[in-house]
Amino acid sequence: MDVNDVLLLASAVVLGLVILQRRPFMYVVRDLREKYGPIFTMRMGQRTLVIVTDADLIHDALVKQGPMFASRPADSPIRLLFSVGKCTVNSAPYGPLWRALRRNFVAEIVSPQRVKGFSWIREWAMGNHLRRIRAEHAKTGAGRMMASCPLTI
């Protein structure tokens, strides 16, 4: 068994523990930071993740050395099929094309006017959420608190 096999086995164990604990990933990372320090690597399947948990290190990497860390790892053939020829803001490599796509995305898709235009969807989603909580409270006398909500409203 070589070093890569040991690392793969260890990452599978860590991933398994994350799944079995059913804890939010950020709490698992917090515990790993206490053990391994503010920057460490973790394998998830075939990908190696570099996890940085210190604000100063994050600032150095993303602001001071941004272009060096901006590109993405090589895609698998399957991902290439779904990335529209790497011509989307989330799949294009960092450079002039990515900057043009991002500029278009910010100006057209997430502009304040466009976001305001879709406020009815956020209000509808919040109304559904509140109705569900009220119905649960009426039935059980309590409401279930969600530890983390993937929807940002």
URFEN-V827153 format. One record per backbone hydrogen bond with DSSP energy under -1.0 kcal/mol. CO is the residue of the C=O (numbers start at 1). NH is the residue of the N-H. If there is no record, write none. Layout:
BEGIN
co,nh
CO,NH
CO,NH
END
This chain:
BEGIN
co,nh
2,6
3,7
4,8
5,9
6,10
7,11
8,12
9,13
10,14
11,15
12,16
13,17
14,18
15,19
16,20
17,21
18,22
24,27
24,28
25,29
26,30
27,31
28,32
29,33
30,34
31,35
32,36
33,37
38,53
40,51
42,49
44,47
47,44
49,42
51,40
54,58
55,59
56,60
57,61
58,62
59,63
59,64
60,65
65,69
76,80
77,81
78,82
88,91
88,92
95,99
96,100
97,101
98,102
99,103
100,104
101,105
102,106
103,107
104,108
105,109
105,110
111,115
112,116
113,117
114,118
116,119
118,121
118,122
119,123
120,124
121,125
122,126
123,127
124,128
125,129
126,130
127,131
128,132
129,133
130,134
131,135
132,136
133,137
134,138
135,139
136,140
137,141
END
